[in-house]
Amino acid sequence: MYLKKYNLKNKIALVTGAGKGLGRACAIALAEAGANLLIVSRTKKDLIQVSKIIKKFKVKCKSYVCDITNYNQIKSIVNQQKRIDILVNNAGNNIPEHFTKVKTKNMEYLVKINTIAAFNVAQLCALKMIRLKNRKKIGASIINMSSQMGHVGGPIRSVYNMNKWGLEGLTKGMAVDLSKYNIRVNTVAPTFVVTPMTKKFLKNKKFRKETLNNIPLGRFAEMSEIASTVVFLASDAASMIHGTSILVDGGWTAK
């Protein structure tokens, strides 16, 4: 038998930015695979809606209203948990601006949420994972949500490029340090996905056309395609995948 299972039964997964978009899709997909969920978002209404969907899969779900840039808030949430087996470090944002016109306040905000907060969440969860006595035997998985922009440059994306290239580097460094605990660390790097965050950019017809011309498969990614990749990396089916990035970009970076 060579087919390893995608079954996440009895695993506990924490997903940040779980109220909308990719975070929501990943949380629901993990629940569908059998994981119990800890979902984090700034918006209570969104968490209630996602929690209702997750519970249909007969798994447990705890939700927390939290701004992940608030270190003490996220630390308190992580420290409350008995254990965490999977982290989907997803929360983030983008403010597209030409490099010469990037506002300092926007740059500092994006670094704070996309880089510093991502680092803090990962470190807090890794420390929680390590404390489990049989961690080396059962393993764990940290999935940092990156982007194709963590592999190539893009117009009006210089700060986002900086954030996501940094996240790719962080992932490799984490992977080396956490190997001895059998905690795997990888990124998922999507192309443009139609989410509440990207919808406003994709309304621009010129931008939409230029973007599609850069994707050899000729379409945007579906949220389910990203979520399925996350579930794969969280599962034992990916038990030898470590310190790398899975591009879900329709061929954008192949050119």
Secondary structure, DSSP 8 states (H G I E B T S, - for coil): --------TT-EEEEESTTSHHHHHHHHHHHHTT-EEEEEES-HHHHHHHHHHHHTTT--EEEEE--TT-HHHHHHHHHH-S---EEEE---------GGG--HHHHHHHHIIIIIHHHHHHHHHHHHHHTSTTHHHH-EEEEEE--GGGTS--TT-HHHHHHHHHHHHHHHHHHHHHGGGTEEEEEEEE--B-SHHHHHHHTSHHHHHHHHHT-TT-S-B-HHHHHHHHHHHHSGGGTT--S-EEEESTTGGG-
